[in-house]
Amino acid sequence: MTRRDGSNGENDRPQSMTDHDTTDQASTADEAASTGRTFPFTAIVDQAEMKRALVLNAVNPDVGGVLIRGERGTAKSTAVRALVEVLPEIEAVADCPYGCPPDDHDRMCSDCRERHDADEDLPVETRPMRVVDLPLNASEDRVVGSIDLERAVQAGEREFEPGILAEANRNVLYVDEVNLLDDHIVDVLLDAAAMGENIVEREGVSFRHPSEFILVGTMNPEEGDLRPQLLDRFGLVVDVEGVTEVDDRVEISRRRAAFEADPDAFRIEYADEQATLREDIVAARERLDDVALDDTIARLIAGMNIELDVDGHRGDITLRRAARTLAAFEGEDEVTARTVRHVARMALEHRLQRLPFEEEDQDVMSVFHDVRRELDLED
Amino acid sequence: MGASYPFAGIVDQTAMKRALLVNAVNPDVNGVLLRGERGTAKSTAVRALTEVLPKIEAVADCPYGCPPDDRDRMCSECRERHDAGADLPIERRRMRVVDLPLNASEDRVVGSIDLREAVQSGEARFEPGILAEANRNVLYVDEVNLLDDHIVDVLLDAAAMGENIVEREGVSFRHPAEFVLVGTMNPEEGGLRPQLLDRFDIVVDVTASDDPAERVEIAERREAFDADSEAFRAAYADEQRALRERVRAARERIERVQMPEERQHEASYEALRQRAHGMRADIAVSRIARAIAALDGEDEVTEAHVAEAQYFAFPHRVEGVAEMTFGEAALSTGSDEESDEGDDDESDPEGDDSADQRGGGIPIAEGEESYTVDRTAIDPEKDRTMRSALARRTPSRVDVRSGRYVRSRIQEEVDDVAIDATLRAAAPNQRLRGREDSDGLAIESRDLRQKLRERTARALVVFVVDASGSVMSGRQMMETKRGLLSLIEDAYRARNRVAVVVFRGESAFTLVEPTRNHRQAREAVSRLTVGGNTPLAHGLVEAYRLVEREKRRDQDLYPLVVVLSDGQSNVEYREGGDAKADAFRAAALFDEDDIPSVFVDTGHKIDTTPDEIWTERKARRMKRKRHERNRDFAAAMGGEYLPLIDLPRDVDLEALDLEEGTA
């Protein structure tokens, strides 16, 4: 797999001085692309935290996306592509380039809104969500959209030609190696992620359109860190490591081989588990609004954020959302300390202000237990 | 998208809300800058402001919304009509918040040629841009510290003149552009140019709440809004109405609000005492104070009003309390020098000192670095020379099409076509070229325009700092830190990014990732602890990897690696290796890749390790050997050699006679 700069990752380091040990779990994503079949989400071995983070976003996209940090070959790409198969289908206005929701006035583009307000019958189709890739060397106009060249040259009219942010609306936007992105593209992503809208004021075009997406980014931390501003925009962060259990590695290889040999048969093997997961996600969505979060738990969360000196309030909001979502997925009707514990690291790990050389006496789990005990909460 | 969060529903953040309302009441107050960590509702508040803004009277059919009775502030068309005695159609409309997105291109900001009109009639007609929309409204720039320099210039000009003057692409035009500038920023992402900072009359530092109950309230309200925005807004409808009414009444009242002379005296006296720059602070204070009085329903400005106004207006204008020491709030008008409000823990020197003492480090109190360094080795002139020198040695990049496209330019050879500008250039000439509407545009080579892209990074200075025990001798560490801090400050002035790699013990690590936030770098350095061995090779390798990573992200990056060490490496890079040899091999990495570097010798003439064990003669010989070894080291890096001791207090590195490392 080629990297963002076109190199293949092997030869651009001083050989004698540095050393990388890469474990290539699967280029299953590539295989999948070529066979046209997706590796089933439920067939991914281990990587529980990563799968949980993705599932939480599947249930509740407001959790705010996931950043998956890890070395190469840890099934990151596989998992993301597998995810969309278990996402519920959506209803969208069939002839709209942004795939607007047919009944949610606030989230429509201006065209759909006009038609909706005029009581027009909007053509609706049900379609699966999909993964939209942000390509390796995407230019800003491809990401943001630009002027429709043909119209401009033909008629001197400036029409907006939608870009990737338009495609991504209501889908999953997958940004591989997000830490190697150009800064200004990152800015554009941030803006859209924050506003749920893409505002374009450039190259003779003035336009805005909805752009809400589940942001999934991946990165190899050895290749540099992400700007804190972008880091904060991700709801959850998961650190994945290569698989060290021999048994697991054997199983991974076995499954990969089986999938490559006969993808259809392999997928049938997991059909039931996939169906169950899909149902669980739908059920969780329905339950979500009724999940209770009482005051003591609220204080637990607030207390943790204060203790960890997290910037702003996003940590509180994200942790609350993630906890409620997990509770919903697990069939509970209220959030307990235990639920919070299961999502605390994901939600807060990347929001800590750490200077690397300072002694780390602060970490998410120990603070969790401290505050929990102060509040007399059982785990 | 869709509904906005109601202003009245924002929890606490009194100062921020107040500042925004002041601007709504008195448009003569030149804007607000909201500075603070992320996730503190800054953007939410500005957008929420829209619904609280008062109504104004404007000429209904004018794209600039001119005031119907203020001739001086009209656009030329309205003025003509007015002078001709015409009855201008008037409408009452609400002021609004106009967005200036970060990636706006210049043509959209200042306006340009109306393309269709040009094609159809061959006329170059002006098409208004964002500055036109912003006239008599609020112009909002989120992350204003990341705004492109050219756009900043445009903003500053318009703000100063109250007018937008356009001379581009065959269009010559001017129109009124008076707006309230509101900006938000996270200082972690870098500072603001002083000229731009000065444009804001009010600066508010926003922090998250420390109170658990308040935090819970904030989170719950946010969730309620997200769940059902209409219901939430309905719940606050009454308060919003009351707020709107208050603003409206205040706007009417402000005409009659009196600022007694004593108050004015107090304000000016205080401004002088705090050594505020220029007269802006005084003027701002009186404008703000009157708005506050009006908001509070009073006809006369009191001391309290003035105090509050000073809280808003002073922090960024007062000497020594510049944006670099963000976090220290305004100064009270009492006898104490500093206020307790809003103290940011991070800028507390006491805390830093004690932490350092525990770790065995040598602390430096904040007030001590008084270096005024004028230039670093990365002076733009030298930049150009060095880069062309580099270019001769490395293959030139063919494809440099990265970077944000901001504006276009006419040039001989165009290889990165700016489509929009090209079309605008071609458009007016269609008729002349014999084209009718439906034929498509005829584009000639002289219409072609080149895209000018903004490079995201200019120079990156990577400091590689020896934090081993060998530099622990008091003076050496002190001098090293001083030198380092002043070099960082210097990089700040040159708007370069910095990074800090530290090595000590058995390894190296990156202390500060490449950043424009020099305050963060300075703080990290101030708190640096020392001790242990000197793994020089590790430090160089870490720095090398960092530079390579950054070069991958920005092919036009101009890096400079500055090593501060006494060169006494004593840790082999690999088992069985040799410390000194490994260090030299690591140094060679920089020479091989043509990465510019400077070796700052922190030991030369500063090292005061006790010489009792040696005779004086032997001691002198040892020191000379070390000096030579370090010069060889600099040569191995392919860089310059500079003894720290020679870094004078007011250094102009450019003018220094840097010794070339000799082989």
Chai-1 contact restraints between the chains, C-beta under 6 A:
chainA,res_idxA,chainB,res_idxB,connection_type,confidence,min_distance_angstrom,max_distance_angstrom,comment,restraint_id
A,D5,B,R552,contact,1.0,0.0,6.0,A-B,restraint_1
A,P14,B,L589,contact,1.0,0.0,6.0,A-B,restraint_2
A,M17,B,V541,contact,1.0,0.0,6.0,A-B,restraint_3
A,D106,B,G2,contact,1.0,0.0,6.0,A-B,restraint_4
A,I147,B,D420,contact,1.0,0.0,6.0,A-B,restraint_5
A,A152,B,L423,contact,1.0,0.0,6.0,A-B,restraint_6
A,V153,B,G440,contact,1.0,0.0,6.0,A-B,restraint_7
A,V153,B,L441,contact,1.0,0.0,6.0,A-B,restraint_8
A,Q154,B,G440,contact,1.0,0.0,6.0,A-B,restraint_9
A,G156,B,L115,contact,1.0,0.0,6.0,A-B,restraint_10
A,G156,B,R116,contact,1.0,0.0,6.0,A-B,restraint_11
A,G156,B,V119,contact,1.0,0.0,6.0,A-B,restraint_12
A,R158,B,L115,contact,1.0,0.0,6.0,A-B,restraint_13
A,L180,B,R553,contact,1.0,0.0,6.0,A-B,restraint_14
A,D182,B,S402,contact,1.0,0.0,6.0,A-B,restraint_15
A,D183,B,T456,contact,1.0,0.0,6.0,A-B,restraint_16
A,H184,B,R404,contact,1.0,0.0,6.0,A-B,restraint_17
A,H184,B,T456,contact,1.0,0.0,6.0,A-B,restraint_18
A,D187,B,L102,contact,1.0,0.0,6.0,A-B,restraint_19
A,V188,B,N103,contact,1.0,0.0,6.0,A-B,restraint_20
A,G196,B,M1,contact,1.0,0.0,6.0,A-B,restraint_21
A,E197,B,M1,contact,1.0,0.0,6.0,A-B,restraint_22
A,I199,B,P101,contact,1.0,0.0,6.0,A-B,restraint_23
A,E201,B,P101,contact,1.0,0.0,6.0,A-B,restraint_24
A,E201,B,A104,contact,1.0,0.0,6.0,A-B,restraint_25
A,E201,B,R108,contact,1.0,0.0,6.0,A-B,restraint_26
A,R202,B,A104,contact,1.0,0.0,6.0,A-B,restraint_27
A,R202,B,S105,contact,1.0,0.0,6.0,A-B,restraint_28
A,R202,B,R108,contact,1.0,0.0,6.0,A-B,restraint_29
A,E203,B,S105,contact,1.0,0.0,6.0,A-B,restraint_30
A,E203,B,D420,contact,1.0,0.0,6.0,A-B,restraint_31
A,G204,B,D420,contact,1.0,0.0,6.0,A-B,restraint_32
A,P210,B,M1,contact,1.0,0.0,6.0,A-B,restraint_33
A,G224,B,R549,contact,1.0,0.0,6.0,A-B,restraint_34
A,D225,B,E513,contact,1.0,0.0,6.0,A-B,restraint_35
A,P228,B,E188,contact,1.0,0.0,6.0,A-B,restraint_36
A,Q229,B,E189,contact,1.0,0.0,6.0,A-B,restraint_37
A,D232,B,R38,contact,1.0,0.0,6.0,A-B,restraint_38
A,A298,B,V216,contact,1.0,0.0,6.0,A-B,restraint_39
A,R299,B,P212,contact,1.0,0.0,6.0,A-B,restraint_40
A,A302,B,P212,contact,1.0,0.0,6.0,A-B,restraint_41
A,A302,B,R215,contact,1.0,0.0,6.0,A-B,restraint_42
A,A302,B,V216,contact,1.0,0.0,6.0,A-B,restraint_43
A,G303,B,P212,contact,1.0,0.0,6.0,A-B,restraint_44
A,I306,B,D210,contact,1.0,0.0,6.0,A-B,restraint_45
A,D311,B,E37,contact,1.0,0.0,6.0,A-B,restraint_46
A,D311,B,R38,contact,1.0,0.0,6.0,A-B,restraint_47
A,G312,B,E37,contact,1.0,0.0,6.0,A-B,restraint_48
A,G312,B,R38,contact,1.0,0.0,6.0,A-B,restraint_49
A,G312,B,G39,contact,1.0,0.0,6.0,A-B,restraint_50
A,G312,B,T40,contact,1.0,0.0,6.0,A-B,restraint_51
A,G312,B,A208,contact,1.0,0.0,6.0,A-B,restraint_52
A,H313,B,G39,contact,1.0,0.0,6.0,A-B,restraint_53
A,H313,B,A208,contact,1.0,0.0,6.0,A-B,restraint_54
A,H313,B,I218,contact,1.0,0.0,6.0,A-B,restraint_55
A,R314,B,G39,contact,1.0,0.0,6.0,A-B,restraint_56
A,D316,B,R215,contact,1.0,0.0,6.0,A-B,restraint_57
A,D316,B,A219,contact,1.0,0.0,6.0,A-B,restraint_58
A,I317,B,A219,contact,1.0,0.0,6.0,A-B,restraint_59
A,I317,B,R222,contact,1.0,0.0,6.0,A-B,restraint_60
A,R320,B,A219,contact,1.0,0.0,6.0,A-B,restraint_61
A,L355,B,A524,contact,1.0,0.0,6.0,A-B,restraint_62
A,P356,B,F509,contact,1.0,0.0,6.0,A-B,restraint_63
